[in-house]
Amino acid sequence: MSVASPGERAELDRLLLLSGRGDQKAFAELYKRSSAMLFGVCLRMLRDRGEAEEVLQETYTSVWRYAASFDAAKAGAITWLVTLSRNKAIDRLRQRRVQAPADPGALEEVLDERPTPAADAQSSQEYERLARCMDQLEPQHRRAVREAFFTGATYNELAVRTHVPLGTMKSWIRRSLMQLRTCLES
Amino acid sequence: MSASGDNEQPELRFAEYVLGVLDADERAAVAHEAETRAEAAIALQAWQRRLMPLAEPIAALAPAPYVWARICDALQMNASGRIAPRRNLWNDLRLWRSLGVGALAMSLVLAFVLMMPLAARRTRPGNRIEYMAATLQQTDGVAEWTATMDLRHARMVVVPATPAPAPSGRAAELWLIPAGEKPVAVGMIALDRPTTIALNSALMARLGPTAMLAVSLEPAGGSPTGEPSGPVVAKGAIGAA
């Protein structure tokens, strides 16, 4: 995502607020500035261009319809938009009749999402804080959390993919989530 | 199935929901909780703020131009981002909206759109119908409300497409119109936020694909006659969701 600069974030907040008041030009501008980011998220989770396009469409029709519920005091536009697109993508994943066959080693393949140092300069404070907390997790647990976030897989699917018992996967992720919360609040 | 099942810390369910590891039923349960309990919605939002930055390094990729065209089509906008002028009563809605709607009144809507999984509104294959839905439109086809009927819990959620404050002294009343029968009052609905209405057995028995839902503008408090007395501003057929 190339929208980490505070100025761009503020602009997205403004455009989303205006969209909530029925300003269609603002909505078009919001789409222009945020759709590549959300399409990246959808594609990453669904790994299918056609489905990602459909989910992106559902996402923005919901953005327009519910933009009035956006409250910048609670979360920024980016959080609001990414949450909405991920929820739509996860709904779509859960509707797939047959889960895509487990890809052996998929967990190992998860890209290291830490950006390059050049891109680091672009990333937000929130991201930097979260990344530092992620770095404190056990490597295996960190990979499981990333895999979960980026693929929208259920506990079950994660356990199958990584060849660990379901209970183990649950405890890895739950422990990680609590550790992250503690770390972020410290 | 309960999402709380083997969780000792209730907080975890919200984290798991946001991370995306719950199955469809568990997601629906958490979404329902966030819909009905403010603390749950707040906990969910806190986890969204904590975890969403993870998405930041995902490579952006511009979608094909036809995606925007489809969105405009679905929203009945033209692609330059302008909407065809609305000619009737709801024109006034735009004016009302420009007066501003409190963000507080809107916060519930956030819970609905973010938490309600699409899957929960779909009919499960092989099961009896659990959900029905209706899009209530003006005569020119512009959607004004979406009504989702949850048959298992005997309730209906009516969500305004473009939340707006009500004109003073007027209120919107929802009616169920079974084929060939007189309208039956369902309840008053808000113009500025979702309304949840419990459905009694008489209403439940009349829901179905031959019935319609309609909204009329009535004096505050509802129609004095028990039948629609004001203008019908939107209507739509009920179908399986």
Boltz contact constraints between the chains, C-beta under 6 A:
constraints:
  - contact:
      token1: [A, 1]
      token2: [B, 56]
      max_distance: 6.0
  - contact:
      token1: [A, 1]
      token2: [B, 60]
      max_distance: 6.0
  - contact:
      token1: [A, 2]
      token2: [B, 60]
      max_distance: 6.0
  - contact:
      token1: [A, 22]
      token2: [B, 97]
      max_distance: 6.0
  - contact:
      token1: [A, 24]
      token2: [B, 77]
      max_distance: 6.0
  - contact:
      token1: [A, 24]
      token2: [B, 81]
      max_distance: 6.0
  - contact:
      token1: [A, 24]
      token2: [B, 82]
      max_distance: 6.0
  - contact:
      token1: [A, 24]
      token2: [B, 83]
      max_distance: 6.0
  - contact:
      token1: [A, 25]
      token2: [B, 81]
      max_distance: 6.0
  - contact:
      token1: [A, 28]
      token2: [B, 81]
      max_distance: 6.0
  - contact:
      token1: [A, 35]
      token2: [B, 63]
      max_distance: 6.0
  - contact:
      token1: [A, 36]
      token2: [B, 60]
      max_distance: 6.0
  - contact:
      token1: [A, 36]
      token2: [B, 61]
      max_distance: 6.0
  - contact:
      token1: [A, 36]
      token2: [B, 62]
      max_distance: 6.0
  - contact:
      token1: [A, 37]
      token2: [B, 60]
      max_distance: 6.0
  - contact:
      token1: [A, 39]
      token2: [B, 61]
      max_distance: 6.0
  - contact:
      token1: [A, 39]
      token2: [B, 63]
      max_distance: 6.0
  - contact:
      token1: [A, 40]
      token2: [B, 58]
      max_distance: 6.0
  - contact:
      token1: [A, 40]
      token2: [B, 59]
      max_distance: 6.0
  - contact:
      token1: [A, 40]
      token2: [B, 60]
      max_distance: 6.0
  - contact:
      token1: [A, 40]
      token2: [B, 61]
      max_distance: 6.0
  - contact:
      token1: [A, 41]
      token2: [B, 55]
      max_distance: 6.0
  - contact:
      token1: [A, 41]
      token2: [B, 58]
      max_distance: 6.0
  - contact:
      token1: [A, 44]
      token2: [B, 58]
      max_distance: 6.0
  - contact:
      token1: [A, 53]
      token2: [B, 67]
      max_distance: 6.0
  - contact:
      token1: [A, 56]
      token2: [B, 63]
      max_distance: 6.0
  - contact:
      token1: [A, 56]
      token2: [B, 67]
      max_distance: 6.0
  - contact:
      token1: [A, 57]
      token2: [B, 67]
      max_distance: 6.0
  - contact:
      token1: [A, 57]
      token2: [B, 70]
      max_distance: 6.0
  - contact:
      token1: [A, 57]
      token2: [B, 71]
      max_distance: 6.0
  - contact:
      token1: [A, 60]
      token2: [B, 71]
      max_distance: 6.0
  - contact:
      token1: [A, 61]
      token2: [B, 71]
      max_distance: 6.0
  - contact:
      token1: [A, 61]
      token2: [B, 74]
      max_distance: 6.0
  - contact:
      token1: [A, 61]
      token2: [B, 75]
      max_distance: 6.0
  - contact:
      token1: [A, 62]
      token2: [B, 113]
      max_distance: 6.0
  - contact:
      token1: [A, 64]
      token2: [B, 75]
      max_distance: 6.0
  - contact:
      token1: [A, 65]
      token2: [B, 161]
      max_distance: 6.0
  - contact:
      token1: [A, 66]
      token2: [B, 109]
      max_distance: 6.0
  - contact:
      token1: [A, 66]
      token2: [B, 113]
      max_distance: 6.0
  - contact:
      token1: [A, 68]
      token2: [B, 106]
      max_distance: 6.0
  - contact:
      token1: [A, 68]
      token2: [B, 163]
      max_distance: 6.0
  - contact:
      token1: [A, 69]
      token2: [B, 106]
      max_distance: 6.0
  - contact:
      token1: [A, 69]
      token2: [B, 109]
      max_distance: 6.0
  - contact:
      token1: [A, 69]
      token2: [B, 110]
      max_distance: 6.0
  - contact:
      token1: [A, 71]
      token2: [B, 103]
      max_distance: 6.0
  - contact:
      token1: [A, 71]
      token2: [B, 107]
      max_distance: 6.0
  - contact:
      token1: [A, 74]
      token2: [B, 45]
      max_distance: 6.0
  - contact:
      token1: [A, 75]
      token2: [B, 49]
      max_distance: 6.0
  - contact:
      token1: [A, 79]
      token2: [B, 48]
      max_distance: 6.0
  - contact:
      token1: [A, 79]
      token2: [B, 49]
      max_distance: 6.0
  - contact:
      token1: [A, 79]
      token2: [B, 52]
      max_distance: 6.0
  - contact:
      token1: [A, 82]
      token2: [B, 52]
      max_distance: 6.0
  - contact:
      token1: [A, 82]
      token2: [B, 55]
      max_distance: 6.0
  - contact:
      token1: [A, 83]
      token2: [B, 48]
      max_distance: 6.0
  - contact:
      token1: [A, 83]
      token2: [B, 114]
      max_distance: 6.0
  - contact:
      token1: [A, 90]
      token2: [B, 20]
      max_distance: 6.0
  - contact:
      token1: [A, 91]
      token2: [B, 117]
      max_distance: 6.0
  - contact:
      token1: [A, 91]
      token2: [B, 118]
      max_distance: 6.0
  - contact:
      token1: [A, 91]
      token2: [B, 119]
      max_distance: 6.0
  - contact:
      token1: [A, 94]
      token2: [B, 24]
      max_distance: 6.0
  - contact:
      token1: [A, 94]
      token2: [B, 119]
      max_distance: 6.0
  - contact:
      token1: [A, 95]
      token2: [B, 119]
      max_distance: 6.0
  - contact:
      token1: [A, 113]
      token2: [B, 57]
      max_distance: 6.0
  - contact:
      token1: [A, 115]
      token2: [B, 57]
      max_distance: 6.0
  - contact:
      token1: [A, 123]
      token2: [B, 56]
      max_distance: 6.0
  - contact:
      token1: [A, 126]
      token2: [B, 53]
      max_distance: 6.0
  - contact:
      token1: [A, 127]
      token2: [B, 53]
      max_distance: 6.0
  - contact:
      token1: [A, 127]
      token2: [B, 56]
      max_distance: 6.0
  - contact:
      token1: [A, 130]
      token2: [B, 53]
      max_distance: 6.0
  - contact:
      token1: [A, 148]
      token2: [B, 19]
      max_distance: 6.0
  - contact:
      token1: [A, 148]
      token2: [B, 20]
      max_distance: 6.0
  - contact:
      token1: [A, 148]
      token2: [B, 21]
      max_distance: 6.0
  - contact:
      token1: [A, 149]
      token2: [B, 19]
      max_distance: 6.0
  - contact:
      token1: [A, 149]
      token2: [B, 54]
      max_distance: 6.0
  - contact:
      token1: [A, 152]
      token2: [B, 20]
      max_distance: 6.0
  - contact:
      token1: [A, 154]
      token2: [B, 21]
      max_distance: 6.0
  - contact:
      token1: [A, 154]
      token2: [B, 23]
      max_distance: 6.0
  - contact:
      token1: [A, 155]
      token2: [B, 21]
      max_distance: 6.0
  - contact:
      token1: [A, 174]
      token2: [B, 12]
      max_distance: 6.0
  - contact:
      token1: [A, 177]
      token2: [B, 15]
      max_distance: 6.0
  - contact:
      token1: [A, 184]
      token2: [B, 50]
      max_distance: 6.0
